[in-house]
Amino acid sequence: MSVRSITLGLLLLVGQASDNLYKENLNDKEMTKSEDQYIFELSDKVIRESVTFKNRYGITLAGDLYLPKDSTGKLAALAISGPFGAVKEQASGLYANEMAARGFAVLAFDPSYTGESGGEPRNVASPDINTEDFSAAVDFLGLHRQVDREKIGIIGICGFGGFALNATAADKRVKAVATTSMYDMSRVNAKGYFDSTTPEQRTALLEQMSQQRWTDAENGSPAMAPQGLPSEIKGDEPQFVKDYFDFYKTERGFHPRSINSNGAWTMTTPISLMNMPIMTYIKEVSPSPMLLIAGSDAHSRYFSEDAYKAAAEPKELVIIEGGVHTDLYDGGDKDYIPFDKLEAFFKSNL
């Protein structure tokens, strides 16, 4: 396998170059899953409203605002996004639904260039813009009549855990931050899993993507990466690939707008992530409290552990025994998401 395919796979392993491969392997129920369908049932304690707001780059973001029914007075609020390549109808909405049922005003949103949010070309990620997306969500919440703007926190899932920490370091309006199954997308793209990419491999990948820019410029549009989850599981894949497949490629978590379920990132998406580390100022998250949650059996566990070591107090690391990376997307088969812990953390810190 080439250096390019190895390293692109780090970013794009939950993408898909063509939805045709996937649809060939879907059953009829999954093929007819509608674009407005959520992977969870709306709580009878919650109302949900579709909203839009703009980030400071002028990109219109689409979100769902979850509010407790019959709430009175100003509420503490949360902005939630992730996982990387997912949409608000998946994990972030599930979290929002649960946290709203526990008394918070919660905004789950699609990041720029993905889902129902704006931005062209599609399926692009940016360490700067995706960090800004969280601050734009804070803008929206702080202007809402039912929100106490002095009590706003954020939750980042998977790759948006890293962006959430970066946003909190810069945006002092964020009073507390929690992450689950956190990925540092800049680190994994720049250095590979467990920092295994050599300097020669990094240089070769950047050279290949630099050349790809000529092709994209000539064609007038960016090429999509060919890497991603397999169209079917054969049994000899790494366990974390099987876990991703089990969530994104089955009825459990599939959604037509999710890049991870049914799309691809652009081939040049890794460039800025490789060269702009988002954890540089993690110590400046303090004095806002930080809660990092990871599964004991998650391949991504080391990202949360290393972030915890690098961060300043107040901070807390919670390891969920037996949980894999994707179990913190929807709870898996044992309700692995510690919602009681999240509720207590934000109620004590907002």
C-alpha positions as CSV (number, residue, x, y, z in Angstrom):
1,M,0.0,0.0,0.0
2,S,1.3,3.5,-0.8
3,V,2.3,6.1,1.8
4,R,-0.6,8.2,0.4
5,S,-3.2,5.5,0.9
6,I,-1.9,4.7,4.4
7,T,-2.0,8.2,5.6
8,L,-5.2,9.3,3.8
9,G,-6.8,6.3,5.4
10,L,-6.1,7.8,8.9
11,L,-8.4,10.7,8.1
12,L,-10.7,9.0,5.7
13,L,-11.1,5.5,7.0
14,V,-14.7,6.3,7.9
15,G,-15.4,7.8,4.5
16,Q,-16.5,6.2,1.3
17,A,-15.5,7.0,-2.3
18,S,-18.7,5.9,-3.8
19,D,-22.2,5.4,-2.4
20,N,-22.8,2.8,-5.1
21,L,-20.6,0.3,-3.3
22,Y,-22.4,0.8,-0.1
23,K,-25.9,0.6,-1.5
24,E,-25.2,-2.7,-3.2
25,N,-24.8,-4.1,0.3
26,L,-27.7,-2.4,2.0
27,N,-31.0,-4.3,2.7
28,D,-34.2,-2.7,1.5
29,K,-34.9,-1.2,4.9
30,E,-31.6,0.7,5.0
31,M,-31.8,1.8,1.3
32,T,-35.1,3.6,2.0
33,K,-33.9,5.3,5.2
34,S,-35.0,8.9,4.8
35,E,-32.8,12.0,5.1
36,D,-34.9,13.4,7.9
37,Q,-34.7,10.3,10.0
38,Y,-32.8,10.3,13.3
39,I,-31.0,7.3,14.8
40,F,-32.8,7.9,18.1
41,E,-36.4,8.6,19.3
42,L,-37.1,12.1,20.5
43,S,-37.7,12.3,24.2
44,D,-41.2,13.1,25.3
45,K,-39.6,15.6,27.7
46,V,-38.0,17.6,24.8
47,I,-39.0,19.8,21.9
48,R,-36.8,20.1,18.8
49,E,-36.5,22.9,16.3
50,S,-34.5,23.2,13.1
51,V,-32.3,26.4,13.2
52,T,-29.6,28.1,11.2
53,F,-26.8,30.5,12.1
54,K,-23.6,31.9,10.5
55,N,-20.0,31.5,11.5
56,R,-17.6,34.4,11.1
57,Y,-16.6,33.2,7.7
58,G,-20.2,33.7,6.5
59,I,-21.0,30.0,6.2
60,T,-24.5,29.2,7.2
61,L,-24.6,26.3,9.7
62,A,-27.7,24.0,10.2
63,G,-28.5,22.8,13.6
64,D,-31.3,21.3,15.8
65,L,-32.1,23.2,19.0
66,Y,-33.4,20.9,21.8
67,L,-35.2,22.5,24.7
68,P,-36.8,20.9,27.8
69,K,-40.6,21.0,27.5
70,D,-42.3,23.6,29.7
71,S,-39.0,25.1,30.8
72,T,-39.1,28.5,32.5
73,G,-36.4,31.1,33.1
74,K,-32.9,31.1,31.6
75,L,-31.2,27.8,31.0
76,A,-27.7,26.6,31.0
77,A,-26.8,25.6,27.4
78,L,-24.6,23.2,25.5
79,A,-23.3,23.1,21.9
80,I,-22.5,19.6,20.5
81,S,-21.0,18.3,17.3
82,G,-19.3,15.2,16.1
83,P,-18.2,12.6,15.3
84,F,-15.9,13.6,12.5
85,G,-17.8,13.0,9.3
86,A,-21.2,12.5,11.0
87,V,-24.4,14.6,11.0
88,K,-26.7,16.0,13.7
89,E,-29.2,13.2,13.1
90,Q,-26.6,10.8,14.5
91,A,-24.6,10.9,17.8
92,S,-24.6,14.7,18.4
93,G,-28.4,14.7,18.2
94,L,-28.6,11.7,20.5
95,Y,-26.5,13.5,23.1
96,A,-28.5,16.7,22.7
97,N,-31.8,14.9,23.1
98,E,-30.6,13.3,26.4
99,M,-29.0,16.4,27.8
100,A,-32.1,18.5,27.0
101,A,-34.3,16.0,28.8
102,R,-32.0,16.7,31.8
103,G,-32.7,20.4,31.7
104,F,-30.2,22.0,29.3
105,A,-30.8,24.0,26.1
106,V,-28.8,22.1,23.6
107,L,-27.7,22.9,20.0
108,A,-26.5,20.0,17.9
109,F,-25.1,21.2,14.5
110,D,-23.6,20.0,11.2
111,P,-20.1,21.4,10.7
112,S,-19.2,23.6,7.8
113,Y,-19.1,21.9,4.4
114,T,-21.0,18.9,5.6
115,G,-24.6,17.7,6.3
116,E,-27.2,20.4,5.8
117,S,-24.7,23.2,6.6
118,G,-23.3,25.5,3.9
119,G,-19.9,25.8,2.4
120,E,-18.4,24.9,-1.0
121,P,-16.8,22.6,-2.0
122,R,-18.5,19.9,0.0
123,N,-16.9,17.4,2.3
124,V,-13.9,19.5,3.4
125,A,-12.5,19.8,7.0
126,S,-10.5,22.6,8.4
127,P,-8.8,22.9,11.9
128,D,-9.6,26.6,11.9
129,I,-13.2,26.6,10.4
130,N,-14.3,23.6,12.4
131,T,-13.0,25.2,15.6
132,E,-14.9,28.4,14.6
133,D,-18.1,26.4,14.1
134,F,-18.2,25.8,17.9
135,S,-17.8,29.5,18.6
136,A,-20.5,30.3,16.1
137,A,-22.8,27.9,18.0
138,V,-22.0,29.8,21.2
139,D,-22.9,33.0,19.4
140,F,-26.3,31.5,18.6
141,L,-27.0,30.2,22.1
142,G,-25.9,33.4,23.8
143,L,-28.5,35.3,21.8
144,H,-31.4,32.9,22.5
145,R,-34.0,34.3,24.9
146,Q,-34.1,31.1,26.9
147,V,-30.3,30.8,27.4
148,D,-28.1,32.2,30.2
149,R,-25.1,33.3,28.2
150,E,-22.9,33.0,31.2
151,K,-23.6,29.3,31.4
152,I,-22.6,27.8,28.1
153,G,-20.5,24.7,27.6
154,I,-19.6,22.4,24.7
155,I,-19.3,18.7,24.0
156,G,-17.2,17.3,21.2
157,I,-17.5,13.8,20.0
158,C,-14.6,11.9,18.3
159,G,-12.7,14.3,16.0
160,F,-14.9,17.2,17.2
161,G,-13.6,16.6,20.7
162,G,-10.2,18.0,19.6
163,F,-11.9,21.0,17.9
164,A,-14.0,21.5,21.1
165,L,-10.8,21.7,23.2
166,N,-9.2,24.1,20.8
167,A,-12.4,26.3,20.8
168,T,-12.5,26.4,24.6
169,A,-8.8,27.5,24.7
170,A,-9.6,30.5,22.5
171,D,-13.2,31.3,23.3
172,K,-13.5,32.4,26.9
173,R,-17.3,32.4,26.8
174,V,-17.1,28.6,27.0
175,K,-17.3,27.8,30.7
176,A,-16.9,24.0,30.6
177,V,-16.0,21.4,27.9
178,A,-16.4,17.7,27.7
179,T,-15.2,15.2,25.1
180,T,-16.1,11.6,24.3
181,S,-13.9,9.2,22.2
182,M,-11.8,12.2,21.4
183,Y,-9.5,12.3,18.3
184,D,-6.8,14.9,17.8
185,M,-7.4,15.1,14.0
186,S,-4.3,17.2,13.5
187,R,-2.0,14.7,15.3
188,V,-3.4,11.6,13.6
189,N,-3.0,13.1,10.2
190,A,0.4,14.6,10.8
191,K,1.9,11.6,12.6
192,G,-0.4,8.6,12.1
193,Y,-1.8,6.4,14.7
194,F,0.5,6.2,17.8
195,D,2.7,8.7,16.0
196,S,4.0,6.0,13.6
197,T,4.4,8.1,10.4
198,T,8.0,8.7,9.6
199,P,9.2,12.1,8.4
200,E,9.8,10.6,5.0
201,Q,6.2,9.3,4.8
202,R,4.9,12.7,5.8
203,T,6.9,14.5,3.2
204,A,5.9,12.0,0.5
205,L,2.2,12.5,1.4
206,L,2.4,16.2,1.3
207,E,4.2,16.1,-2.0
208,Q,1.4,13.9,-3.5
209,M,-1.3,16.1,-2.2
210,S,0.5,19.2,-3.4
211,Q,0.6,17.7,-6.9
212,Q,-3.1,16.8,-6.5
213,R,-3.9,20.5,-6.2
214,W,-2.7,21.1,-9.8
215,T,-5.2,18.4,-11.0
216,D,-8.0,19.9,-8.9
217,A,-7.3,23.4,-10.2
218,E,-7.3,22.1,-13.8
219,N,-10.5,20.2,-13.3
220,G,-12.2,23.1,-11.5
221,S,-13.2,20.9,-8.5
222,P,-11.5,18.8,-5.9
223,A,-11.1,15.0,-6.3
224,M,-12.6,12.8,-3.7
225,A,-10.5,10.4,-1.7
226,P,-10.8,6.7,-2.7
227,Q,-10.2,5.5,0.9
228,G,-12.8,4.6,3.4
229,L,-14.6,1.8,5.1
230,P,-15.0,-1.4,3.1
231,S,-18.3,-2.1,1.4
232,E,-18.5,-5.3,3.4
233,I,-16.7,-6.9,6.3
234,K,-14.6,-10.0,5.6
235,G,-13.5,-10.7,9.1
236,D,-9.8,-10.0,9.0
237,E,-10.0,-6.2,9.4
238,P,-8.7,-4.4,12.5
239,Q,-11.3,-4.4,15.2
240,F,-11.8,-0.6,15.1
241,V,-12.7,-0.8,11.4
242,K,-15.3,-3.4,12.3
243,D,-16.6,-1.1,15.0
244,Y,-16.9,1.8,12.6
245,F,-18.6,-0.4,10.0
246,D,-21.1,-1.7,12.7
247,F,-22.1,1.9,13.4
248,Y,-22.0,3.8,10.1
249,K,-22.8,1.0,7.6
250,T,-25.8,-0.6,9.4
251,E,-29.2,0.5,10.5
252,R,-27.7,1.3,13.9
253,G,-26.1,4.5,12.8
254,F,-26.4,5.0,9.0
255,H,-27.6,8.3,7.7
256,P,-27.6,9.3,4.0
257,R,-26.0,12.7,4.6
258,S,-23.2,11.3,6.8
259,I,-19.8,11.3,5.0
260,N,-18.9,8.3,7.1
261,S,-22.0,6.4,6.0
262,N,-22.3,7.5,2.4
263,G,-19.7,9.9,1.1
264,A,-16.0,10.8,0.9
265,W,-13.7,13.6,2.0
266,T,-11.7,15.5,-0.6
267,M,-8.2,14.1,-1.3
268,T,-6.5,17.3,-0.1
269,T,-8.4,17.7,3.1
270,P,-5.5,16.4,5.3
271,I,-3.2,19.2,4.2
272,S,-4.2,21.9,6.8
273,L,-4.8,19.3,9.5
274,M,-1.3,18.0,9.1
275,N,0.3,21.4,9.4
276,M,-1.9,23.2,12.0
277,P,-1.8,21.4,15.4
278,I,-5.0,22.1,17.3
279,M,-3.7,21.1,20.8
280,T,-0.9,23.7,20.9
281,Y,-2.7,25.8,23.6
282,I,-4.6,23.1,25.5
283,K,-3.3,24.5,28.8
284,E,-5.3,27.6,28.0
285,V,-8.6,25.7,28.3
286,S,-8.0,26.4,32.0
287,P,-9.7,27.8,34.1
288,S,-12.6,26.3,32.3
289,P,-13.1,22.7,33.6
290,M,-12.4,19.8,31.2
291,L,-13.9,16.3,31.2
292,L,-12.4,13.7,28.9
293,I,-14.2,10.4,28.5
294,A,-12.9,7.4,26.6
295,G,-13.6,3.7,26.4
296,S,-11.0,1.3,27.9
297,D,-10.9,-0.7,24.8
298,A,-11.0,2.2,22.3
299,H,-8.2,2.5,19.8
300,S,-8.4,6.2,20.3
301,R,-8.0,6.1,24.1
302,Y,-4.5,7.5,24.0
303,F,-5.7,10.8,22.5
304,S,-7.7,11.5,25.7
305,E,-5.0,10.3,28.0
306,D,-2.3,12.5,26.3
307,A,-4.7,15.5,26.3
308,Y,-5.3,15.0,30.0
309,K,-1.5,14.9,30.7
310,A,-1.0,18.1,28.7
311,A,-3.9,20.1,30.1
312,A,-3.9,22.3,33.2
313,E,-6.3,21.9,36.1
314,P,-9.2,21.6,36.5
315,K,-9.5,18.5,34.5
316,E,-10.8,14.9,34.8
317,L,-10.3,11.7,32.8
318,V,-13.0,9.0,32.9
319,I,-12.3,5.6,31.3
320,I,-15.4,3.6,30.6
321,E,-14.6,-0.1,31.2
322,G,-15.2,-2.3,28.2
323,G,-16.2,0.5,25.9
324,V,-14.8,0.8,22.3
325,H,-14.6,4.0,20.4
326,T,-18.0,3.8,18.8
327,D,-19.8,2.8,22.0
328,L,-19.6,6.4,23.0
329,Y,-21.5,7.4,19.9
330,D,-24.8,5.9,20.8
331,G,-24.1,3.8,24.0
332,G,-23.5,0.6,22.2
333,D,-25.1,-2.5,23.7
334,K,-24.5,-1.5,27.4
335,D,-25.4,2.2,27.6
336,Y,-21.7,3.1,27.8
337,I,-22.3,6.9,27.5
338,P,-22.1,8.2,31.1
339,F,-24.9,10.8,30.9
340,D,-25.2,11.0,34.7
341,K,-21.6,12.1,34.8
342,L,-22.1,14.6,32.0
343,E,-25.1,16.0,33.7
344,A,-23.3,16.4,37.0
345,F,-20.2,17.9,35.4
346,F,-22.1,20.6,33.5
347,K,-24.6,21.3,36.3
348,S,-21.7,21.9,38.8
349,N,-19.7,24.0,36.3
350,L,-22.2,26.1,34.5
